[in-house]
Each structure stands twice: as structure tokens, then as C-alpha cells.
Amino acid sequence: MRDLGRRLAKLLRAGDLVMLTGELGAGKTTLTRGLGEGLGVRGAVTSPTFVIARVHPSLGGGPPLVHVDAYRLSGGLDEMEDLDLDVSLPDSVIVVEWGEGKVEELTEDRLQVVIHRAVGDTVDEVRHVTLTGLGERWAEAGLETLAA
């Protein structure tokens, strides 16, 4: 998942919204950690579950990474409004874990990442990831280059 994040980071730019969906332990934060490494941002990328959002400034000339965990938020965009994601979006890459049904109104152009893994009594660490680009931004973004 971390390697996928590093590879995906090469396709990201300021203004991108990435929505991550998957069970607990699926690898959403690990993927985001790889995004942070690939984007060259400051600070350890860890789950922002209790702080809701963390901003990781770029160490170079790239966009900052805004990492949001919407798991504890029950409302839609209204509840997310306090985070000012609409203000941050044009200049940042925003990654939202558990954002489905909560942040779609931010932009028509977004990347939806769904991570499937075996659950229950298993030692299977294999993940199946589905990337779906929505809007003009993702029409020619080269997502097919990420296939492992």
C-alpha cells in the first residue's frame, strides 16, 4: 500500500481530492503515508482519527498534503465545513479517509480509492485496490500506469 501511495503521488497535483474507502486495517493510512513520501511532505503521516485533520507542508515546491479522517464525523459537507477543505483544496492535495457521503460536494473531479482485504480469521495480507477517477481531471491522468 505504501508503494502504491508513492506511485500515485507522481500523478497528484494541487487541487486533487482523493477519497479512501476500506475496512478498518485495510491500509488507508499506509497508502496516505506513501502519498506523503511521494509528495515530499514534512512530518510523519499518521492517522488523524482524533484530531480529524492534519496538514503536512511540502519540503520542496509541491503542494501540501491535507490528511482527513472523517470516521468520527456523522454529517456531510456541513460538518466538514469547519475544516475549510474548500479553501485548502485549490492549493493542496486532500486525502479523506471514510469520506464517502461527506465530501463529494467539494469538487466534481476526485479520485475514489476503494481498498478490499480479507476480513475475519485470516492471515491474508493481499489488498485489492480499485481506483476510479471522476471528472475531467482524471480522464487522461494515467491511472492505468499504477497497475502492479
ABEGO torsion letter per residue (X at the ends): XAAAAAAAAAABBBGBBBBBBEBBGAGAAAAAAAAAAAAGBBEBBBBAAAAGBBBBBBABABBBBBBBBAAABABBAAAAAAAGAAAAAAABBBBBBGABGAAAAABABBBBBBBBBBBEBBABABBBBBBBBBEAAAAAAGAAAABX
